[in-house]
C-alpha cells in the first residue's frame, strides 16, 4: 500500500479541509470535551463528544462466521469470446463472455475459513476465492475456494462441520484435533478434501499463487434454452506455490497478515496477479455411467474426460482505498447470477444460496446491496424495496413515480422486464419428497487417487500432518480414521498407521458406519483392508494435478 510519506508535501494550513461532524458542523476543538471549567464535570449536551464516541462504539460490525479474515483487491476480467476453440454462444448467452476482449470490472476477496478477523493468514485452512463481476446485466458472484472440493455434500451439515472446526465452546481452544477428527471420522465424505487441506495445498505461500474454484456445479444456458453442467477453475499465471507446516510457522512468526501484505505490496509495485478462467462442461443429466454424481461437491470431474476450456483472464490492479468499506463490507452470495448462468441441483449450492445472502443481511444490514462496493456498476437498479436500517437511498428508476412503490401499476410505477429468450430449461425431474443421501457416494476412490497423484513432498507432508493430529485423538477416533485411510489407499493407511502404531489387522474387522451404504466393491475392499494394492491412476488427470512449487522458509 502507498506509504503516507510518499504523498508529497503537506498542504498549507489554509488549503486543508476543515474537520466537521456528520451533520456538517465545523469542529473547532477536537482535543477537549465541554466541561464546567477546565477541571469540572462534563456536560450532558456534549454533542460532538457523544457523536464521536457513540460512533466509535459501533465501528465494528459482526465479523463473518466463516471467512472472517480476508482481503479484497480489484481489477478487470477480459473475455476470450470462446470456450476453448468454440464460440461461447453455443453454450451460454451470458453477455460478459460474449465478445473477445470484452472487459468487466471485478472484485476478488481472498480469505481463510475458520479463524477470526484478526487471525493468522498462515494457518492451515481452505482459502476463500470469491469474485464479484460487475456486469452490464448486474452483478455475478462466483463464490468458491482454493481447493476444488468440499468437506460435506449436503448444506444441512454445514453448521455441524463449522462447529467442529471452530474453538471448543468450553475452553475456546482453537481447532482441537479430537473434535476435528471426531467429525471427519463419522463423515467419510470429507476424506477427499482432507487429503488436500492437510497437504501443502492447505497452506498456499501467497494468495497470488493459489488456484480458485467455484466448487459447486452450476449450469450454462444458451439462447435456445439448452443447458450444460459447468464447473469453474481459476489457474494462476504466477504458478501454484505452497508451504509445509514448518514454513508457515516461520511466516506466522513474522506477520499475521502475511498474505494480505504480500498481495497489496505486489499490486502497488505494478506486479499485477492474473488468473485464467477455465470451465469444464458436461451434458445436463445424472450421468449413470460415472462412478460419482456430477452434482456431488466432494468430487472433481476427471480432466482427461472433461477437459478444461479457457474463457477469459482476470487481472487485479487496485487495492482498496478503504479496507472497511471495500473489503469488510463487501458481500457475496452464490445466488447472485446473471442471465445465461443458472443453478444446478447441487444440495450444497442450494443451501449456500440462502445462507450467504442471509448472513449479509444480519452482518451488514438489510440494505447491504446499496453500499457502493456491492452495487452493480454496469446496470441500473430500480426496485420497490424501501426503508430498513441504514437505507442509503431510494432505488427509483428513470421517470418512476416516487409515490408508487408497488407493482403492477398504471400510475407510473416500475414494469416487468422483457421475458428472457427461453425460460424453461434443463431435464424434467420426477421423485417423491424424501430425506436421503445421493445414491453414488463413493467416498474413497477420489481420495485415494488424489493421494497417488500427489507430488512426493505433498504425500510426505500429508502423512506427517495426519500422524501429528491423530496422535492427539482418542483411540476410537484413531481406529475409525485408520479404517477410512486404508479404504482410501493402502500406502496412505500403512504410512499413517506406522506412525500411530495401528495396523490394518487392528481395524479390519470394524463394520462400516451406520450412515454408510457400501457398494459390493467397497465391501470387498473392506474385507481385504490393507491388502488391496494401489489403485490404477494411469491416464487420469485430476484437478490439483497442477505442479506445486515448495517455497521453503524453514531451515
Secondary structure as GFF3:
##gff-version 3
##sequence-region A 1 555
A	DSSP	three_ten_helix	4	7	.	.	.	ID=ss1
A	DSSP	three_ten_helix	13	15	.	.	.	ID=ss2
A	DSSP	alpha_helix	47	57	.	.	.	ID=ss3
A	DSSP	beta_strand	70	79	.	.	.	ID=ss4
A	DSSP	beta_strand	82	83	.	.	.	ID=ss5
A	DSSP	beta_strand	86	87	.	.	.	ID=ss6
A	DSSP	three_ten_helix	88	90	.	.	.	ID=ss7
A	DSSP	three_ten_helix	95	97	.	.	.	ID=ss8
A	DSSP	beta_strand	103	112	.	.	.	ID=ss9
A	DSSP	beta_strand	127	135	.	.	.	ID=ss10
A	DSSP	beta_strand	138	145	.	.	.	ID=ss11
A	DSSP	three_ten_helix	155	157	.	.	.	ID=ss12
A	DSSP	alpha_helix	158	165	.	.	.	ID=ss13
A	DSSP	alpha_helix	177	185	.	.	.	ID=ss14
A	DSSP	three_ten_helix	188	190	.	.	.	ID=ss15
A	DSSP	alpha_helix	191	197	.	.	.	ID=ss16
A	DSSP	three_ten_helix	200	202	.	.	.	ID=ss17
A	DSSP	three_ten_helix	207	209	.	.	.	ID=ss18
A	DSSP	beta_strand	212	213	.	.	.	ID=ss19
A	DSSP	beta_strand	218	221	.	.	.	ID=ss20
A	DSSP	beta_strand	227	236	.	.	.	ID=ss21
A	DSSP	beta_strand	240	242	.	.	.	ID=ss22
A	DSSP	alpha_helix	245	254	.	.	.	ID=ss23
A	DSSP	alpha_helix	258	268	.	.	.	ID=ss24
A	DSSP	beta_strand	274	283	.	.	.	ID=ss25
A	DSSP	beta_strand	309	319	.	.	.	ID=ss26
A	DSSP	alpha_helix	323	323	.	.	.	ID=ss27
A	DSSP	pi_helix	324	328	.	.	.	ID=ss28
A	DSSP	beta_strand	341	343	.	.	.	ID=ss29
A	DSSP	alpha_helix	347	363	.	.	.	ID=ss30
A	DSSP	three_ten_helix	368	370	.	.	.	ID=ss31
A	DSSP	alpha_helix	445	452	.	.	.	ID=ss32
A	DSSP	alpha_helix	456	470	.	.	.	ID=ss33
A	DSSP	alpha_helix	475	488	.	.	.	ID=ss34
A	DSSP	alpha_helix	490	500	.	.	.	ID=ss35
A	DSSP	alpha_helix	504	507	.	.	.	ID=ss36
A	DSSP	alpha_helix	520	527	.	.	.	ID=ss37
A	DSSP	beta_strand	548	550	.	.	.	ID=ss38
###
